[in-house]
Amino acid sequence: MSEIQQDNVIATTYRLKKTVVMVGMMGAGKTAVGRGLALRLDVPFLDSDAEIESAANMTVPEIFERDGEPFFRRKETQVISRLLDEERGILSTGGGAFLAEENRANITARGVSVWLNADLDLLWQRVRHKDTRPLLRTPDPRATLGEIYAKRVPLYALADVSVVSEPGFSIEEMVDRVIATLLAERPDVLETVDA
């Protein structure tokens, strides 16, 4: 195993063979854990929502308001397909991306989906003070989140890999958990580099 010594910390070197696509509910940590994972693996980090915002020169909530959710979902599918064709890396997707059968098929065929499985209470703690979630702009956002959660969990459960998110886990601990899960369950995606 090739190891790099930095400030008395030994870091294992990995080789990513397929793009890892982070899926799950809003607030699950797809972007934060995805960034940490990309940094640890020394691969590019991509965010489908950020790519859509850049192309449209608008925020996701603005796109939802101006063009509606169906328009946004079509653009999201196009962007995810394009990003899967680019350099291998870590791709964070919006919470609704994995609901589309076309996206699930593309991700499974050309990468690996990793569901960050956080329970409803943890998700609510993370999103309740944010106003950047267009789907939660309702009179009772907690109830709305619960409804979305109930509908989406069966589809997230179709992901190639599931990693449970625990309250109190740091981003680094979640990155460790994702790496360990990929090494154990998907050697076709991630492997340690031998010396």
C-alpha positions in Angstrom: 0.0 0.0 0.0 1.4 3.4 -0.9 1.3 5.8 2.0 2.1 9.5 2.2 3.5 10.8 5.5 2.4 14.4 6.3 2.8 15.9 9.8 3.0 12.5 11.4 -0.3 11.5 9.8 -0.2 8.6 7.4 -2.7 8.9 4.5 -3.6 6.0 2.3 -3.6 6.7 -1.4 -6.6 5.6 -3.5 -7.5 5.2 -7.1 -11.0 6.1 -8.2 -12.2 4.1 -11.2 -15.7 5.4 -11.6 -17.5 8.7 -10.8 -19.1 8.6 -7.3 -22.5 10.3 -7.4 -23.8 11.6 -4.0 -27.6 11.2 -3.7 -30.0 11.8 -0.9 -32.3 14.3 0.7 -31.7 18.0 1.1 -29.5 18.4 4.1 -28.0 14.9 3.9 -24.5 16.4 3.3 -24.1 15.6 -0.3 -22.1 18.7 -1.1 -20.1 18.9 2.2 -19.2 15.2 2.2 -18.7 15.2 -1.5 -16.2 18.0 -1.3 -14.4 16.2 1.5 -14.3 13.0 -0.4 -13.0 14.6 -3.5 -10.2 16.3 -1.5 -9.3 13.0 0.2 -9.2 11.1 -3.1 -7.5 14.0 -4.9 -10.1 14.0 -7.7 -12.4 16.8 -9.1 -15.6 17.8 -7.2 -18.6 18.7 -9.3 -22.0 19.9 -8.2 -24.9 19.5 -10.6 -26.9 22.4 -9.0 -23.9 24.7 -9.3 -23.4 23.7 -12.9 -27.1 24.4 -13.7 -26.9 27.8 -11.9 -23.7 28.7 -13.8 -25.3 27.8 -17.1 -28.5 29.7 -16.4 -26.9 32.6 -14.5 -29.6 32.1 -11.9 -30.0 30.3 -8.6 -32.0 27.1 -8.4 -34.8 28.8 -6.5 -34.9 31.5 -9.2 -35.1 28.8 -11.9 -37.9 27.0 -10.1 -39.8 30.3 -9.8 -39.3 31.5 -13.4 -39.4 28.2 -15.3 -40.9 25.6 -12.9 -39.7 22.3 -11.6 -40.3 20.2 -14.8 -38.0 22.6 -16.7 -35.3 22.4 -14.0 -35.5 18.6 -13.9 -34.9 18.4 -17.7 -31.9 20.6 -17.4 -30.7 18.6 -14.4 -30.8 15.3 -16.4 -28.8 16.9 -19.2 -26.2 18.3 -16.8 -25.8 15.0 -14.9 -25.3 13.1 -18.2 -22.7 15.5 -19.3 -20.8 15.5 -16.0 -20.8 11.7 -16.0 -19.0 11.8 -19.4 -16.3 14.1 -18.1 -13.3 13.3 -15.9 -13.9 10.8 -13.0 -14.6 12.5 -9.8 -17.2 13.1 -7.1 -20.5 14.5 -8.2 -23.0 16.0 -5.8 -26.6 16.1 -7.1 -29.7 17.9 -6.0 -32.2 16.0 -3.7 -34.6 15.4 -6.5 -32.1 14.2 -9.1 -32.1 10.5 -8.2 -35.9 10.3 -8.5 -35.8 10.3 -12.3 -35.4 6.8 -13.7 -33.2 8.2 -16.5 -30.8 9.7 -14.0 -30.7 6.5 -11.9 -29.9 4.4 -15.0 -27.2 6.8 -16.2 -25.6 7.0 -12.8 -25.6 3.2 -12.4 -24.3 2.6 -15.9 -21.5 5.2 -15.8 -20.7 5.6 -12.1 -21.9 4.6 -8.7 -24.6 6.2 -6.6 -23.9 6.7 -2.9 -27.0 7.4 -0.8 -26.2 9.5 2.3 -29.0 8.1 4.4 -29.9 10.7 7.1 -33.1 10.4 9.2 -35.8 13.0 9.1 -34.9 14.6 12.5 -31.3 15.1 11.4 -32.4 16.6 8.0 -34.8 19.0 9.7 -32.0 20.2 12.1 -29.8 20.9 9.1 -32.3 22.7 6.8 -34.8 24.4 9.1 -32.9 27.8 9.1 -32.1 27.9 5.4 -34.3 29.7 2.9 -32.5 28.3 -0.2 -34.8 25.2 -0.4 -37.6 26.1 -2.9 -39.6 22.9 -2.0 -39.8 24.0 1.6 -41.3 27.4 1.0 -44.6 26.3 2.4 -46.7 27.2 5.5 -45.4 24.1 7.3 -41.9 23.3 6.0 -41.3 20.5 8.6 -44.4 18.7 7.5 -43.5 19.3 3.8 -40.0 17.8 4.5 -41.6 14.8 6.1 -43.9 14.3 3.0 -40.9 14.6 0.6 -38.9 12.2 2.8 -41.6 9.6 2.8 -41.9 9.7 -1.0 -38.2 9.8 -1.8 -36.7 7.2 0.6 -37.9 4.2 -1.4 -36.2 5.6 -4.5 -33.0 6.5 -2.6 -32.9 2.9 -1.3 -32.3 1.9 -5.0 -28.8 3.5 -4.8 -25.8 1.3 -5.4 -24.4 2.0 -1.9 -26.0 3.3 1.2 -24.1 5.1 4.0 -25.9 6.0 7.1 -25.4 9.6 8.4 -25.3 9.8 12.2 -26.0 13.0 14.2 -22.7 14.3 15.5 -20.6 12.8 12.8 -18.1 15.2 11.3 -17.6 15.6 7.6 -14.3 13.7 7.9 -16.0 10.8 9.8 -18.6 10.6 7.0 -15.8 10.7 4.3 -14.2 7.8 6.2 -17.5 5.9 6.3 -18.0 6.4 2.5 -14.5 5.3 1.6 -14.8 2.2 3.9 -18.1 1.3 2.3 -16.9 1.7 -1.2 -13.7 -0.3 -0.5 -15.8 -3.1 1.0 -18.8 -3.2 -1.4 -17.5 -1.7 -4.7 -13.9 -2.6 -5.5 -14.8 -1.8 -9.1 -15.1 1.9 -8.0 -12.3 2.5 -5.5 -9.2 0.7 -4.6 -6.1 1.3 -2.5 -2.9 1.9 -4.5 -0.2 -0.6 -3.9 3.4 0.5 -3.7 
